[in-house]
Amino acid sequence: MSKKQFVRTAPELTANFNGHAITAQPREFSTGSVGYLINGKITLADGTRLQVSGNAVAIGSKNWEN
């Protein structure tokens, strides 16, 4: 699979944080790897607001064809 094909065809992923769904989008990172980026804000039952961010990198994707 190429990096462009991954970004174009990979499905969105949804992560659940204590009942709050945040969607992760496929993308190419500045490092040259591809994977998923997740960003969002949630509010806990006690009113605490959290900013959620992270990534999941496809292992070895830095070496995939563009």
mmCIF file as Biopython writes it, N, C-alpha, C and O atoms, coordinates in Angstrom:
data_model
#
loop_
_atom_site.group_PDB
_atom_site.id
_atom_site.type_symbol
_atom_site.label_atom_id
_atom_site.label_alt_id
_atom_site.label_comp_id
_atom_site.label_asym_id
_atom_site.label_entity_id
_atom_site.label_seq_id
_atom_site.pdbx_PDB_ins_code
_atom_site.Cartn_x
_atom_site.Cartn_y
_atom_site.Cartn_z
_atom_site.occupancy
_atom_site.B_iso_or_equiv
_atom_site.auth_seq_id
_atom_site.auth_asym_id
_atom_site.pdbx_PDB_model_num
ATOM 1   N N  . MET A ? 1  ? 0.854   -1.178 0.000  1.0 0.0 1  A 1 
ATOM 2   C CA . MET A ? 1  ? 0.000   0.000  0.000  1.0 0.0 1  A 1 
ATOM 3   C C  . MET A ? 1  ? 0.899   1.240  0.000  1.0 0.0 1  A 1 
ATOM 4   O O  . MET A ? 1  ? 1.948   1.255  0.643  1.0 0.0 1  A 1 
ATOM 5   N N  . SER A ? 2  ? 0.483   2.258  -0.715 1.0 0.0 2  A 1 
ATOM 6   C CA . SER A ? 2  ? 1.240   3.511  -0.712 1.0 0.0 2  A 1 
ATOM 7   C C  . SER A ? 2  ? 0.690   4.437  0.372  1.0 0.0 2  A 1 
ATOM 8   O O  . SER A ? 2  ? -0.412  4.234  0.881  1.0 0.0 2  A 1 
ATOM 9   N N  . LYS A ? 3  ? 1.469   5.445  0.711  1.0 0.0 3  A 1 
ATOM 10  C CA . LYS A ? 3  ? 1.039   6.419  1.720  1.0 0.0 3  A 1 
ATOM 11  C C  . LYS A ? 3  ? -0.211  7.151  1.256  1.0 0.0 3  A 1 
ATOM 12  O O  . LYS A ? 3  ? -1.154  7.334  2.026  1.0 0.0 3  A 1 
ATOM 13  N N  . LYS A ? 4  ? -0.215  7.571  -0.010 1.0 0.0 4  A 1 
ATOM 14  C CA . LYS A ? 4  ? -1.377  8.296  -0.543 1.0 0.0 4  A 1 
ATOM 15  C C  . LYS A ? 4  ? -2.624  7.430  -0.517 1.0 0.0 4  A 1 
ATOM 16  O O  . LYS A ? 4  ? -3.712  7.906  -0.190 1.0 0.0 4  A 1 
ATOM 17  N N  . GLN A ? 5  ? -2.464  6.149  -0.865 1.0 0.0 5  A 1 
ATOM 18  C CA . GLN A ? 5  ? -3.604  5.238  -0.861 1.0 0.0 5  A 1 
ATOM 19  C C  . GLN A ? 5  ? -4.137  5.061  0.561  1.0 0.0 5  A 1 
ATOM 20  O O  . GLN A ? 5  ? -5.350  5.031  0.767  1.0 0.0 5  A 1 
ATOM 21  N N  . PHE A ? 6  ? -3.245  4.945  1.534  1.0 0.0 6  A 1 
ATOM 22  C CA . PHE A ? 6  ? -3.677  4.800  2.916  1.0 0.0 6  A 1 
ATOM 23  C C  . PHE A ? 6  ? -4.508  6.002  3.344  1.0 0.0 6  A 1 
ATOM 24  O O  . PHE A ? 6  ? -5.616  5.846  3.857  1.0 0.0 6  A 1 
ATOM 25  N N  . VAL A ? 7  ? -3.975  7.195  3.134  1.0 0.0 7  A 1 
ATOM 26  C CA . VAL A ? 7  ? -4.674  8.412  3.563  1.0 0.0 7  A 1 
ATOM 27  C C  . VAL A ? 7  ? -6.023  8.545  2.862  1.0 0.0 7  A 1 
ATOM 28  O O  . VAL A ? 7  ? -6.992  9.008  3.465  1.0 0.0 7  A 1 
ATOM 29  N N  . ARG A ? 8  ? -6.091  8.143  1.591  1.0 0.0 8  A 1 
ATOM 30  C CA . ARG A ? 8  ? -7.323  8.249  0.812  1.0 0.0 8  A 1 
ATOM 31  C C  . ARG A ? 8  ? -8.364  7.217  1.199  1.0 0.0 8  A 1 
ATOM 32  O O  . ARG A ? 8  ? -9.558  7.514  1.181  1.0 0.0 8  A 1 
ATOM 33  N N  . THR A ? 9  ? -7.932  5.993  1.555  1.0 0.0 9  A 1 
ATOM 34  C CA . THR A ? 9  ? -8.901  4.899  1.705  1.0 0.0 9  A 1 
ATOM 35  C C  . THR A ? 9  ? -9.078  4.367  3.123  1.0 0.0 9  A 1 
ATOM 36  O O  . THR A ? 9  ? -10.034 3.638  3.388  1.0 0.0 9  A 1 
ATOM 37  N N  . ALA A ? 10 ? -8.183  4.715  4.033  1.0 0.0 10 A 1 
ATOM 38  C CA . ALA A ? 10 ? -8.294  4.185  5.401  1.0 0.0 10 A 1 
ATOM 39  C C  . ALA A ? 10 ? -9.565  4.731  6.061  1.0 0.0 10 A 1 
ATOM 40  O O  . ALA A ? 10 ? -9.868  5.916  5.926  1.0 0.0 10 A 1 
ATOM 41  N N  . PRO A ? 11 ? -10.293 3.893  6.757  1.0 0.0 11 A 1 
ATOM 42  C CA . PRO A ? 11 ? -11.515 4.372  7.416  1.0 0.0 11 A 1 
ATOM 43  C C  . PRO A ? 11 ? -11.171 5.230  8.632  1.0 0.0 11 A 1 
ATOM 44  O O  . PRO A ? 11 ? -10.110 5.076  9.236  1.0 0.0 11 A 1 
ATOM 45  N N  . GLU A ? 12 ? -12.079 6.130  8.977  1.0 0.0 12 A 1 
ATOM 46  C CA . GLU A ? 12 ? -11.932 6.872  10.222 1.0 0.0 12 A 1 
ATOM 47  C C  . GLU A ? 12 ? -12.077 5.871  11.372 1.0 0.0 12 A 1 
ATOM 48  O O  . GLU A ? 12 ? -12.792 4.877  11.246 1.0 0.0 12 A 1 
ATOM 49  N N  . LEU A ? 13 ? -11.402 6.133  12.482 1.0 0.0 13 A 1 
ATOM 50  C CA . LEU A ? 13 ? -11.538 5.310  13.676 1.0 0.0 13 A 1 
ATOM 51  C C  . LEU A ? 13 ? -12.191 6.145  14.766 1.0 0.0 13 A 1 
ATOM 52  O O  . LEU A ? 13 ? -11.974 7.354  14.844 1.0 0.0 13 A 1 
ATOM 53  N N  . THR A ? 14 ? -12.979 5.509  15.595 1.0 0.0 14 A 1 
ATOM 54  C CA . THR A ? 14 ? -13.621 6.217  16.694 1.0 0.0 14 A 1 
ATOM 55  C C  . THR A ? 14 ? -13.127 5.651  18.009 1.0 0.0 14 A 1 
ATOM 56  O O  . THR A ? 14 ? -13.178 4.443  18.240 1.0 0.0 14 A 1 
ATOM 57  N N  . ALA A ? 15 ? -12.649 6.538  18.868 1.0 0.0 15 A 1 
ATOM 58  C CA . ALA A ? 15 ? -12.201 6.145  20.202 1.0 0.0 15 A 1 
ATOM 59  C C  . ALA A ? 15 ? -13.257 6.599  21.207 1.0 0.0 15 A 1 
ATOM 60  O O  . ALA A ? 15 ? -13.855 7.664  21.055 1.0 0.0 15 A 1 
ATOM 61  N N  . ASN A ? 16 ? -13.476 5.786  22.227 1.0 0.0 16 A 1 
ATOM 62  C CA . ASN A ? 16 ? -14.459 6.092  23.251 1.0 0.0 16 A 1 
ATOM 63  C C  . ASN A ? 16 ? -13.742 6.439  24.554 1.0 0.0 16 A 1 
ATOM 64  O O  . ASN A ? 16 ? -13.012 5.615  25.106 1.0 0.0 16 A 1 
ATOM 65  N N  . PHE A ? 17 ? -13.948 7.638  25.032 1.0 0.0 17 A 1 
ATOM 66  C CA . PHE A ? 17 ? -13.366 8.090  26.294 1.0 0.0 17 A 1 
ATOM 67  C C  . PHE A ? 17 ? -14.492 8.310  27.290 1.0 0.0 17 A 1 
ATOM 68  O O  . PHE A ? 17 ? -15.134 9.361  27.289 1.0 0.0 17 A 1 
ATOM 69  N N  . ASN A ? 18 ? -14.730 7.323  28.136 1.0 0.0 18 A 1 
ATOM 70  C CA . ASN A ? 18 ? -15.751 7.426  29.172 1.0 0.0 18 A 1 
ATOM 71  C C  . ASN A ? 18 ? -17.107 7.854  28.607 1.0 0.0 18 A 1 
ATOM 72  O O  . ASN A ? 18 ? -17.792 8.703  29.175 1.0 0.0 18 A 1 
ATOM 73  N N  . GLY A ? 19 ? -17.474 7.250  27.483 1.0 0.0 19 A 1 
ATOM 74  C CA . GLY A ? 19 ? -18.759 7.543  26.872 1.0 0.0 19 A 1 
ATOM 75  C C  . GLY A ? 19 ? -18.740 8.673  25.857 1.0 0.0 19 A 1 
ATOM 76  O O  . GLY A ? 19 ? -19.779 8.984  25.275 1.0 0.0 19 A 1 
ATOM 77  N N  . HIS A ? 20 ? -17.596 9.294  25.627 1.0 0.0 20 A 1 
ATOM 78  C CA . HIS A ? 20 ? -17.463 10.372 24.654 1.0 0.0 20 A 1 
ATOM 79  C C  . HIS A ? 20 ? -16.688 9.851  23.446 1.0 0.0 20 A 1 
ATOM 80  O O  . HIS A ? 20 ? -15.550 9.400  23.580 1.0 0.0 20 A 1 
ATOM 81  N N  . ALA A ? 21 ? -17.297 9.914  22.287 1.0 0.0 21 A 1 
ATOM 82  C CA . ALA A ? 21 ? -16.658 9.420  21.066 1.0 0.0 21 A 1 
ATOM 83  C C  . ALA A ? 21 ? -15.867 10.539 20.401 1.0 0.0 21 A 1 
ATOM 84  O O  . ALA A ? 21 ? -16.368 11.650 20.227 1.0 0.0 21 A 1 
ATOM 85  N N  . ILE A ? 22 ? -14.625 10.232 20.032 1.0 0.0 22 A 1 
ATOM 86  C CA . ILE A ? 22 ? -13.783 11.163 19.278 1.0 0.0 22 A 1 
ATOM 87  C C  . ILE A ? 22 ? -13.263 10.411 18.066 1.0 0.0 22 A 1 
ATOM 88  O O  . ILE A ? 22 ? -12.802 9.275  18.179 1.0 0.0 22 A 1 
ATOM 89  N N  . THR A ? 23 ? -13.340 11.050 16.910 1.0 0.0 23 A 1 
ATOM 90  C CA . THR A ? 23 ? -12.955 10.412 15.660 1.0 0.0 23 A 1 
ATOM 91  C C  . THR A ? 23 ? -11.496 10.694 15.325 1.0 0.0 23 A 1 
ATOM 92  O O  . THR A ? 23 ? -11.031 11.830 15.421 1.0 0.0 23 A 1 
ATOM 93  N N  . ALA A ? 24 ? -10.783 9.643  14.930 1.0 0.0 24 A 1 
ATOM 94  C CA . ALA A ? 24 ? -9.395  9.754  14.490 1.0 0.0 24 A 1 
ATOM 95  C C  . ALA A ? 24 ? -9.377  9.735  12.969 1.0 0.0 24 A 1 
ATOM 96  O O  . ALA A ? 24 ? -10.017 8.894  12.338 1.0 0.0 24 A 1 
ATOM 97  N N  . GLN A ? 25 ? -8.638  10.670 12.393 1.0 0.0 25 A 1 
ATOM 98  C CA . GLN A ? 25 ? -8.564  10.815 10.949 1.0 0.0 25 A 1 
ATOM 99  C C  . GLN A ? 25 ? -7.251  10.243 10.411 1.0 0.0 25 A 1 
ATOM 100 O O  . GLN A ? 25 ? -6.205  10.430 11.033 1.0 0.0 25 A 1 
ATOM 101 N N  . PRO A ? 26 ? -7.281  9.548  9.261  1.0 0.0 26 A 1 
ATOM 102 C CA . PRO A ? 26 ? -6.031  9.100  8.654  1.0 0.0 26 A 1 
ATOM 103 C C  . PRO A ? 26 ? -5.258  10.299 8.119  1.0 0.0 26 A 1 
ATOM 104 O O  . PRO A ? 26 ? -5.847  11.257 7.619  1.0 0.0 26 A 1 
ATOM 105 N N  . ARG A ? 27 ? -3.919  10.236 8.230  1.0 0.0 27 A 1 
ATOM 106 C CA . ARG A ? 27 ? -3.104  11.338 7.732  1.0 0.0 27 A 1 
ATOM 107 C C  . ARG A ? 27 ? -1.662  10.930 7.553  1.0 0.0 27 A 1 
ATOM 108 O O  . ARG A ? 27 ? -1.228  9.893  8.054  1.0 0.0 27 A 1 
ATOM 109 N N  . GLU A ? 28 ? -0.920  11.756 6.833  1.0 0.0 28 A 1 
ATOM 110 C CA . GLU A ? 28 ? 0.521   11.579 6.718  1.0 0.0 28 A 1 
ATOM 111 C C  . GLU A ? 28 ? 1.170   12.578 7.663  1.0 0.0 28 A 1 
ATOM 112 O O  . GLU A ? 28 ? 0.844   13.764 7.646  1.0 0.0 28 A 1 
ATOM 113 N N  . PHE A ? 29 ? 2.091   12.090 8.485  1.0 0.0 29 A 1 
ATOM 114 C CA . PHE A ? 29 ? 2.772   12.932 9.456  1.0 0.0 29 A 1 
ATOM 115 C C  . PHE A ? 29 ? 4.010   13.578 8.835  1.0 0.0 29 A 1 
ATOM 116 O O  . PHE A ? 29 ? 4.501   13.118 7.804  1.0 0.0 29 A 1 
ATOM 117 N N  . SER A ? 30 ? 4.506   14.627 9.453  1.0 0.0 30 A 1 
ATOM 118 C CA . SER A ? 30 ? 5.684   15.334 8.945  1.0 0.0 30 A 1 
ATOM 119 C C  . SER A ? 30 ? 6.922   14.439 8.944  1.0 0.0 30 A 1 
ATOM 120 O O  . SER A ? 30 ? 7.899   14.741 8.258  1.0 0.0 30 A 1 
ATOM 121 N N  . THR A ? 31 ? 6.894   13.351 9.697  1.0 0.0 31 A 1 
ATOM 122 C CA . THR A ? 31 ? 8.020   12.413 9.739  1.0 0.0 31 A 1 
ATOM 123 C C  . THR A ? 31 ? 8.090   11.534 8.497  1.0 0.0 31 A 1 
ATOM 124 O O  . THR A ? 31 ? 9.101   10.876 8.248  1.0 0.0 31 A 1 
ATOM 125 N N  . GLY A ? 32 ? 6.994   11.527 7.706  1.0 0.0 32 A 1 
ATOM 126 C CA . GLY A ? 32 ? 6.926   10.667 6.531  1.0 0.0 32 A 1 
ATOM 127 C C  . GLY A ? 32 ? 6.129   9.400  6.767  1.0 0.0 32 A 1 
ATOM 128 O O  . GLY A ? 32 ? 5.865   8.660  5.820  1.0 0.0 32 A 1 
ATOM 129 N N  . SER A ? 33 ? 5.739   9.129  8.003  1.0 0.0 33 A 1 
ATOM 130 C CA . SER A ? 33 ? 4.903   7.976  8.321  1.0 0.0 33 A 1 
ATOM 131 C C  . SER A ? 33 ? 3.432   8.339  8.138  1.0 0.0 33 A 1 
ATOM 132 O O  . SER A ? 33 ? 3.072   9.515  8.093  1.0 0.0 33 A 1 
ATOM 133 N N  . VAL A ? 34 ? 2.592   7.318  8.035  1.0 0.0 34 A 1 
ATOM 134 C CA . VAL A ? 34 ? 1.146   7.536  7.984  1.0 0.0 34 A 1 
ATOM 135 C C  . VAL A ? 34 ? 0.499   6.823  9.152  1.0 0.0 34 A 1 
ATOM 136 O O  . VAL A ? 34 ? 1.085   5.922  9.752  1.0 0.0 34 A 1 
ATOM 137 N N  . GLY A ? 35 ? -0.710  7.238  9.463  1.0 0.0 35 A 1 
ATOM 138 C CA . GLY A ? 35 ? -1.451  6.644  10.566 1.0 0.0 35 A 1 
ATOM 139 C C  . GLY A ? 35 ? -2.679  7.479  10.863 1.0 0.0 35 A 1 
ATOM 140 O O  . GLY A ? 35 ? -3.338  7.979  9.951  1.0 0.0 35 A 1 
ATOM 141 N N  . TYR A ? 36 ? -2.984  7.629  12.136 1.0 0.0 36 A 1 
ATOM 142 C CA . TYR A ? 36 ? -4.188  8.336  12.558 1.0 0.0 36 A 1 
ATOM 143 C C  . TYR A ? 36 ? -3.840  9.434  13.555 1.0 0.0 36 A 1 
ATOM 144 O O  . TYR A ? 36 ? -2.960  9.275  14.401 1.0 0.0 36 A 1 
ATOM 145 N N  . LEU A ? 37 ? -4.551  10.551 13.433 1.0 0.0 37 A 1 
ATOM 146 C CA . LEU A ? 37 ? -4.435  11.660 14.371 1.0 0.0 37 A 1 
ATOM 147 C C  . LEU A ? 37 ? -5.785  11.838 15.038 1.0 0.0 37 A 1 
ATOM 148 O O  . LEU A ? 37 ? -6.819  11.857 14.371 1.0 0.0 37 A 1 
ATOM 149 N N  . ILE A ? 38 ? -5.773  11.968 16.356 1.0 0.0 38 A 1 
ATOM 150 C CA . ILE A ? 38 ? -7.010  12.180 17.095 1.0 0.0 38 A 1 
ATOM 151 C C  . ILE A ? 38 ? -6.873  13.438 17.938 1.0 0.0 38 A 1 
ATOM 152 O O  . ILE A ? 38 ? -5.874  13.625 18.633 1.0 0.0 38 A 1 
ATOM 153 N N  . ASN A ? 39 ? -7.876  14.291 17.871 1.0 0.0 39 A 1 
ATOM 154 C CA . ASN A ? 39 ? -7.940  15.513 18.664 1.0 0.0 39 A 1 
ATOM 155 C C  . ASN A ? 39 ? -9.386  15.781 19.029 1.0 0.0 39 A 1 
ATOM 156 O O  . ASN A ? 39 ? -10.281 15.594 18.205 1.0 0.0 39 A 1 
ATOM 157 N N  . GLY A ? 40 ? -9.618  16.210 20.237 1.0 0.0 40 A 1 
ATOM 158 C CA . GLY A ? 40 ? -10.969 16.562 20.636 1.0 0.0 40 A 1 
ATOM 159 C C  . GLY A ? 40 ? -11.014 16.997 22.079 1.0 0.0 40 A 1 
ATOM 160 O O  . GLY A ? 40 ? -10.025 16.891 22.804 1.0 0.0 40 A 1 
ATOM 161 N N  . LYS A ? 41 ? -12.162 17.485 22.492 1.0 0.0 41 A 1 
ATOM 162 C CA . LYS A ? 41 ? -12.376 17.904 23.874 1.0 0.0 41 A 1 
ATOM 163 C C  . LYS A ? 41 ? -13.578 17.163 24.423 1.0 0.0 41 A 1 
ATOM 164 O O  . LYS A ? 41 ? -14.566 16.948 23.720 1.0 0.0 41 A 1 
ATOM 165 N N  . ILE A ? 42 ? -13.485 16.775 25.685 1.0 0.0 42 A 1 
ATOM 166 C CA . ILE A ? 42 ? -14.595 16.098 26.352 1.0 0.0 42 A 1 
ATOM 167 C C  . ILE A ? 42 ? -14.804 16.732 27.719 1.0 0.0 42 A 1 
ATOM 168 O O  . ILE A ? 42 ? -13.898 17.346 28.283 1.0 0.0 42 A 1 
ATOM 169 N N  . THR A ? 43 ? -16.008 16.573 28.236 1.0 0.0 43 A 1 
ATOM 170 C CA . THR A ? 43 ? -16.326 17.051 29.579 1.0 0.0 43 A 1 
ATOM 171 C C  . THR A ? 43 ? -16.740 15.859 30.419 1.0 0.0 43 A 1 
ATOM 172 O O  . THR A ? 43 ? -17.650 15.117 30.048 1.0 0.0 43 A 1 
ATOM 173 N N  . LEU A ? 44 ? -16.070 15.672 31.557 1.0 0.0 44 A 1 
ATOM 174 C CA . LEU A ? 44 ? -16.398 14.579 32.467 1.0 0.0 44 A 1 
ATOM 175 C C  . LEU A ? 44 ? -17.644 14.927 33.271 1.0 0.0 44 A 1 
ATOM 176 O O  . LEU A ? 44 ? -18.076 16.079 33.296 1.0 0.0 44 A 1 
ATOM 177 N N  . ALA A ? 45 ? -18.211 13.931 33.919 1.0 0.0 45 A 1 
ATOM 178 C CA . ALA A ? 45 ? -19.444 14.116 34.688 1.0 0.0 45 A 1 
ATOM 179 C C  . ALA A ? 45 ? -19.300 15.179 35.781 1.0 0.0 45 A 1 
ATOM 180 O O  . ALA A ? 45 ? -20.272 15.851 36.126 1.0 0.0 45 A 1 
ATOM 181 N N  . ASP A ? 46 ? -18.086 15.332 36.324 1.0 0.0 46 A 1 
ATOM 182 C CA . ASP A ? 46 ? -17.891 16.332 37.381 1.0 0.0 46 A 1 
ATOM 183 C C  . ASP A ? 46 ? -17.615 17.733 36.832 1.0 0.0 46 A 1 
ATOM 184 O O  . ASP A ? 46 ? -17.347 18.658 37.597 1.0 0.0 46 A 1 
ATOM 185 N N  . GLY A ? 47 ? -17.682 17.891 35.498 1.0 0.0 47 A 1 
ATOM 186 C CA . GLY A ? 47 ? -17.481 19.189 34.874 1.0 0.0 47 A 1 
ATOM 187 C C  . GLY A ? 47 ? -16.058 19.436 34.404 1.0 0.0 47 A 1 
ATOM 188 O O  . GLY A ? 47 ? -15.794 20.447 33.753 1.0 0.0 47 A 1 
ATOM 189 N N  . THR A ? 48 ? -15.144 18.544 34.716 1.0 0.0 48 A 1 
ATOM 190 C CA . THR A ? 48 ? -13.758 18.699 34.268 1.0 0.0 48 A 1 
ATOM 191 C C  . THR A ? 48 ? -13.689 18.576 32.757 1.0 0.0 48 A 1 
ATOM 192 O O  . THR A ? 48 ? -14.206 17.619 32.181 1.0 0.0 48 A 1 
ATOM 193 N N  . ARG A ? 49 ? -13.043 19.553 32.110 1.0 0.0 49 A 1 
ATOM 194 C CA . ARG A ? 49 ? -12.870 19.506 30.649 1.0 0.0 49 A 1 
ATOM 195 C C  . ARG A ? 49 ? -11.473 18.999 30.338 1.0 0.0 49 A 1 
ATOM 196 O O  . ARG A ? 49 ? -10.487 19.425 30.939 1.0 0.0 49 A 1 
ATOM 197 N N  . LEU A ? 50 ? -11.412 18.080 29.388 1.0 0.0 50 A 1 
ATOM 198 C CA . LEU A ? 50 ? -10.147 17.492 28.963 1.0 0.0 50 A 1 
ATOM 199 C C  . LEU A ? 50 ? -9.945  17.699 27.482 1.0 0.0 50 A 1 
ATOM 200 O O  . LEU A ? 50 ? -10.890 17.622 26.697 1.0 0.0 50 A 1 
ATOM 201 N N  . GLN A ? 51 ? -8.718  17.960 27.106 1.0 0.0 51 A 1 
ATOM 202 C CA . GLN A ? 51 ? -8.361  17.964 25.689 1.0 0.0 51 A 1 
ATOM 203 C C  . GLN A ? 51 ? -7.649  16.660 25.419 1.0 0.0 51 A 1 
ATOM 204 O O  . GLN A ? 51 ? -6.674  16.328 26.094 1.0 0.0 51 A 1 
ATOM 205 N N  . VAL A ? 52 ? -8.128  15.917 24.435 1.0 0.0 52 A 1 
ATOM 206 C CA . VAL A ? 52 ? -7.585  14.613 24.086 1.0 0.0 52 A 1 
ATOM 207 C C  . VAL A ? 52 ? -6.835  14.739 22.769 1.0 0.0 52 A 1 
ATOM 208 O O  . VAL A ? 52 ? -7.362  15.285 21.800 1.0 0.0 52 A 1 
ATOM 209 N N  . SER A ? 53 ? -5.611  14.238 22.730 1.0 0.0 53 A 1 
ATOM 210 C CA . SER A ? 53 ? -4.860  14.241 21.477 1.0 0.0 53 A 1 
ATOM 211 C C  . SER A ? 53 ? -3.917  13.053 21.453 1.0 0.0 53 A 1 
ATOM 212 O O  . SER A ? 53 ? -3.452  12.583 22.491 1.0 0.0 53 A 1 
ATOM 213 N N  . GLY A ? 54 ? -3.648  12.583 20.257 1.0 0.0 54 A 1 
ATOM 214 C CA . GLY A ? 54 ? -2.733  11.456 20.123 1.0 0.0 54 A 1 
ATOM 215 C C  . GLY A ? 54 ? -2.615  11.022 18.694 1.0 0.0 54 A 1 
ATOM 216 O O  . GLY A ? 54 ? -3.291  11.548 17.809 1.0 0.0 54 A 1 
ATOM 217 N N  . ASN A ? 55 ? -1.749  10.053 18.469 1.0 0.0 55 A 1 
ATOM 218 C CA . ASN A ? 55 ? -1.613  9.493  17.135 1.0 0.0 55 A 1 
ATOM 219 C C  . ASN A ? 55 ? -1.325  8.008  17.227 1.0 0.0 55 A 1 
ATOM 220 O O  . ASN A ? 55 ? -0.861  7.495  18.245 1.0 0.0 55 A 1 
ATOM 221 N N  . ALA A ? 56 ? -1.613  7.347  16.140 1.0 0.0 56 A 1 
ATOM 222 C CA . ALA A ? 56 ? -1.318  5.928  15.982 1.0 0.0 56 A 1 
ATOM 223 C C  . ALA A ? 56 ? -0.622  5.794  14.633 1.0 0.0 56 A 1 
ATOM 224 O O  . ALA A ? 56 ? -1.201  6.135  13.601 1.0 0.0 56 A 1 
ATOM 225 N N  . VAL A ? 57 ? 0.605   5.305  14.633 1.0 0.0 57 A 1 
ATOM 226 C CA . VAL A ? 57 ? 1.421   5.245  13.427 1.0 0.0 57 A 1 
ATOM 227 C C  . VAL A ? 57 ? 1.444   3.824  12.877 1.0 0.0 57 A 1 
ATOM 228 O O  . VAL A ? 57 ? 1.645   2.862  13.619 1.0 0.0 57 A 1 
ATOM 229 N N  . ALA A ? 58 ? 1.237   3.704  11.574 1.0 0.0 58 A 1 
ATOM 230 C CA . ALA A ? 58 ? 1.338   2.406  10.910 1.0 0.0 58 A 1 
ATOM 231 C C  . ALA A ? 58 ? 2.821   2.013  10.902 1.0 0.0 58 A 1 
ATOM 232 O O  . ALA A ? 58 ? 3.644   2.697  10.294 1.0 0.0 58 A 1 
ATOM 233 N N  . ILE A ? 59 ? 3.147   0.932  11.564 1.0 0.0 59 A 1 
ATOM 234 C CA . ILE A ? 59 ? 4.532   0.499  11.715 1.0 0.0 59 A 1 
ATOM 235 C C  . ILE A ? 59 ? 5.155   0.240  10.344 1.0 0.0 59 A 1 
ATOM 236 O O  . ILE A ? 59 ? 4.607   -0.492 9.519  1.0 0.0 59 A 1 
ATOM 237 N N  . GLY A ? 60 ? 6.311   0.860  10.126 1.0 0.0 60 A 1 
ATOM 238 C CA . GLY A ? 60 ? 7.033   0.684  8.879  1.0 0.0 60 A 1 
ATOM 239 C C  . GLY A ? 60 ? 6.561   1.568  7.734  1.0 0.0 60 A 1 
ATOM 240 O O  . GLY A ? 60 ? 7.120   1.504  6.639  1.0 0.0 60 A 1 
ATOM 241 N N  . SER A ? 61 ? 5.544   2.390  7.965  1.0 0.0 61 A 1 
ATOM 242 C CA . SER A ? 61 ? 4.961   3.171  6.867  1.0 0.0 61 A 1 
ATOM 243 C C  . SER A ? 61 ? 5.883   4.279  6.359  1.0 0.0 61 A 1 
ATOM 244 O O  . SER A ? 61 ? 5.679   4.777  5.251  1.0 0.0 61 A 1 
ATOM 245 N N  . LYS A ? 62 ? 6.869   4.668  7.121  1.0 0.0 62 A 1 
ATOM 246 C CA . LYS A ? 62 ? 7.813   5.673  6.647  1.0 0.0 62 A 1 
ATOM 247 C C  . LYS A ? 62 ? 8.513   5.184  5.373  1.0 0.0 62 A 1 
ATOM 248 O O  . LYS A ? 62 ? 8.914   5.984  4.528  1.0 0.0 62 A 1 
ATOM 249 N N  . ASN A ? 63 ? 8.650   3.882  5.252  1.0 0.0 63 A 1 
ATOM 250 C CA . ASN A ? 63 ? 9.326   3.282  4.097  1.0 0.0 63 A 1 
ATOM 251 C C  . ASN A ? 63 ? 8.379   2.914  2.959  1.0 0.0 63 A 1 
ATOM 252 O O  . ASN A ? 63 ? 8.830   2.432  1.920  1.0 0.0 63 A 1 
ATOM 253 N N  . TRP A ? 64 ? 7.085   3.129  3.132  1.0 0.0 64 A 1 
ATOM 254 C CA . TRP A ? 64 ? 6.138   2.836  2.066  1.0 0.0 64 A 1 
ATOM 255 C C  . TRP A ? 64 ? 6.347   3.785  0.898  1.0 0.0 64 A 1 
ATOM 256 O O  . TRP A ? 64 ? 6.871   4.888  1.054  1.0 0.0 64 A 1 
ATOM 257 N N  . GLU A ? 65 ? 5.933   3.336  -0.256 1.0 0.0 65 A 1 
ATOM 258 C CA . GLU A ? 65 ? 5.978   4.164  -1.463 1.0 0.0 65 A 1 
ATOM 259 C C  . GLU A ? 65 ? 5.023   5.349  -1.289 1.0 0.0 65 A 1 
ATOM 260 O O  . GLU A ? 65 ? 3.969   5.223  -0.666 1.0 0.0 65 A 1 
ATOM 261 N N  . ASN A ? 66 ? 5.406   6.493  -1.845 1.0 0.0 66 A 1 
ATOM 262 C CA . ASN A ? 66 ? 4.514   7.653  -1.780 1.0 0.0 66 A 1 
ATOM 263 C C  . ASN A ? 66 ? 3.288   7.402  -2.622 1.0 0.0 66 A 1 
ATOM 264 O O  . ASN A ? 66 ? 2.408   8.259  -2.703 1.0 0.0 66 A 1 
#
